[in-house]
Each structure stands twice: as structure tokens, then as C-alpha cells.
């Protein structure tokens, strides 16, 4: 059964309980895809240097860069998805990471700097 109210409540609870979470897509009881702000200690590192799969059991699917765009005189916030990451992709301040893994592993990664 699909229970949209329950799913929405779980997503909101995760967003509120974990600092940096922008959105969450629960795939099962154990696995999620999460959009989150990069923890500060990983800024400037490459995917290979961060080694999130071995340290945390988390896979970075892509990064999202925020930017400002001027359209007809209006300044709008834009989100630019960078595509699939490679081992040489370097994390930058303000990056939003799209992560896949066990929900607890993702939470551990996001709380790493705390």
C-alpha cells in the first residue's frame, strides 16, 4: 500500500532531524536517496580523497551547484546538476550532494563534522 501522508511525515522527520538534509527519497525501510549540503570537512576534496563508500558506505550519485540566473531582469536561484561524479570530481562549498545508501550510514556521514 502507498500511504502518502505517512511517507510525507517520514520525509519531514528526516529533514528536521538531520542537519543539512534538503530532501529525502526513501526507497525501502533501509535505503534512501538524500539531497544534502556537503559537510565542511569534505569541501575541496575529490570523490577519491573523500572515499565515502569505504568510510561511510555512502555513494555520491551527483552534485548540484546553486547559482543565480538573471531572466528578464529577475534574479532567480538555479540548480545545476553536474551529472555523474567521477573519482576526480572535487567538492566545493555550497555543493548539494545526492547520496545513496543505508539511511543510518547517510546520517552518520552528514553528522561527521558535529
C-alpha positions, 0 to 999 in steps of 0.5 A, spaced: 500 500 500 502 507 498 500 511 504 502 518 502 501 522 508 505 517 512 511 517 507 510 525 507 511 525 515 517 520 514 520 525 509 519 531 514 522 527 520 528 526 516 529 533 514 528 536 521 532 531 524 538 531 520 542 537 519 543 539 512 538 534 509 534 538 503 530 532 501 529 525 502 527 519 497 526 513 501 526 507 497 525 501 502 525 501 510 533 501 509 535 505 503 534 512 501 536 517 496 538 524 500 539 531 497 544 534 502 549 540 503 556 537 503 559 537 510 565 542 511 570 537 512 569 534 505 569 541 501 575 541 496 576 534 496 575 529 490 570 523 490 577 519 491 580 523 497 573 523 500 572 515 499 565 515 502 563 508 500 569 505 504 568 510 510 561 511 510 558 506 505 555 512 502 555 513 494 555 520 491 550 519 485 551 527 483 552 534 485 548 540 484 551 547 484 546 553 486 547 559 482 543 565 480 540 566 473 538 573 471 531 572 466 528 578 464 531 582 469 529 577 475 534 574 479 532 567 480 536 561 484 538 555 479 540 548 480 545 545 476 546 538 476 553 536 474 551 529 472 555 523 474 561 524 479 567 521 477 573 519 482 576 526 480 570 530 481 572 535 487 567 538 492 566 545 493 562 549 498 555 550 497 555 543 493 548 539 494 550 532 494 545 526 492 547 520 496 545 513 496 545 508 501 543 505 508 539 511 511 543 510 518 550 510 514 547 517 510 546 520 517 552 518 520 556 521 514 552 528 514 553 528 522 561 527 521 563 534 522 558 535 529 
